[in-house]
């Protein structure tokens, strides 16, 4: 909510935010490894999440910078898929690492991967934000020509606004969009619920597969492959097929598309979610049911989650193109809050209610949100026209 909106300032841009925060993220993880007590561990884990958040919050905006409207959605889908796949791969890899050594090895793996990515970004990542590219080009021309009259369009706009107002708008706008913009608020809450349930399953899987089926931690981590399989083999190919054969017919000659045409897959995904939760709960509740049944249910959950995540990401990027980084930062803030909060009560909920009734409760919650993608598909344009932030030209 702080770093990503700063990337929309012409004098800052995307690259410095990515590179500086990623190097800080790597450094702070060393402090996590060498934490001497639980309080120190929590403090540095908070700082790593706070500093490392721009990669998730700003990625969609970078895709919008780089790709044409026709290709943009495909790139956002690929980027968004990693937002689901990475938390799933973590327990699988970390389960074997912690079994072989101790918990610090899970952080060492994170340091290795993040450090390698930081070096790559430092040397190879170009700036993608158009206003920043033009800002730096104008500054270079002024320096070479010794003519102070050269300036970019963004500079002309900024000269009319006090610096304090610019900073205030950059820091406050994400919260304003997140909590006061009806479309953004509803979609953020929906995605956050799905993300929270995904993180609840990090507590549910050990209960189902270790306590009920007798798996060890490494084998329990492998059960998350059901989620990855559902995403890679079914959700992404199906989504791309729909976009190529059906949605492409609605794209204008200039590459623009009405944002609401992004939402039909989300309508399908909203139905898959409760079905998968009921299926997982009542097959995972009994040791007599083969373990493949709850894994298959998890695969259906990933299909539903992917068909909700990606269309909504694309919808928000198309509906709020000028404020994409701020909108996606608010989305990241809310879903990360749900992802952090839900596991705190997950173990108690599953032990007290049982796996079946706990998943039934979650499934009923997702049922409440089933109408929203349908309503937004049919009435979203009227809502956009009443907003001062959303685009009105399509």
Buried (B, 14 or more C-beta within 10 A) or exposed (E): BBBBBBBBBBBBBBBBBBBBBBBBBBBBBEBBBEBEEEEEBEBBBEBBBBBBBBBBBBBBBBBBBEBEBBEBBBBBBEBBBEBBBEBBBBBBBBBBBBBEEEEBBBBBBBBEEBBEBBBEBBEEBEBBBBBBBBBBEBBEBBEEEEEEEBBBEBBEEBEEEEEEEBEEBBBEBBBBBBEEBEBBBBBBBBBBBBBBBBBBBBBBBBBBBBBBBEBEBBBBBBBBBBBBBBBBEBBBEBBBEBBEEEBEEEBEEEEBBBBBBBBBBBBBBBBBBBBBBBBBBBBBBEEEBEBEBBBBBBBBBBBBBBBBBBBBBBBBBBBBBEBBBBBBBBBBBBBBEBBBEBBEEBBEBBEEBBBBBBBBEBBEBBBEBBEBBBEBBEEBBEBBEEBEBBBEEB
